[in-house]
Amino acid sequence: MELSRRIEKMEKEIAEIKGDLVEIKESLSRVEESIEWIKTIVKVTFSLFGVIIGVMVAVM
C-alpha cells in the first residue's frame, strides 16, 4: 500500500510539473513575440533615420 501511495503522489507531482511547464512555454512564446515586435520597431526606426539623414545629405 505504501508503494502505491508513493506512486500516486509522484504521478500528481508529475502532473503539476507538466502544468507548470505548459505555463512557462506559453510565457516564453509571448516573450518571444514581444522581442520580435521590438526588433521590428528598431529596424523601422533605423531605416527612417537612414532615410532622413540621406535626404538631409542630398539637400545640402
C-alpha positions in Angstrom: 0.0 0.0 0.0 2.8 2.4 0.8 4.3 1.9 -2.6 1.1 2.6 -4.4 0.5 5.8 -2.4 4.1 6.9 -3.2 3.5 6.2 -6.9 0.2 8.2 -6.8 1.9 11.1 -5.1 4.7 11.0 -7.7 2.1 10.9 -10.5 0.3 14.0 -9.0 3.6 15.8 -8.8 4.5 15.0 -12.4 1.1 16.3 -13.5 1.7 19.5 -11.6 5.2 19.9 -13.2 3.7 19.3 -16.6 1.1 22.1 -16.0 3.9 24.4 -14.8 5.9 23.6 -18.0 2.9 24.4 -20.2 2.6 27.8 -18.4 6.3 28.5 -18.8 6.1 27.6 -22.5 3.2 30.0 -23.1 5.0 32.8 -21.3 8.2 32.2 -23.3 6.2 32.3 -26.5 4.7 35.7 -25.5 8.1 37.0 -24.6 9.5 35.8 -28.0 6.6 37.6 -29.8 7.4 40.8 -27.9 11.0 40.6 -28.8 10.2 40.1 -32.4 8.0 43.3 -32.3 10.8 45.2 -30.6 13.3 44.0 -33.3 10.9 45.2 -36.0 10.4 48.6 -34.4 14.1 49.1 -34.0 14.7 48.1 -37.7 12.0 50.5 -38.9 13.4 53.3 -36.7 16.9 52.9 -38.0 15.6 52.8 -41.6 13.7 56.0 -41.1 16.8 57.7 -39.6 18.8 56.5 -42.5 16.3 57.9 -45.0 16.1 61.3 -43.1 19.9 61.5 -43.0 20.1 60.6 -46.7 17.6 63.3 -47.6 19.5 65.9 -45.5 22.8 65.0 -47.2 21.2 65.1 -50.6 19.6 68.5 -49.9 22.9 70.0 -48.7 
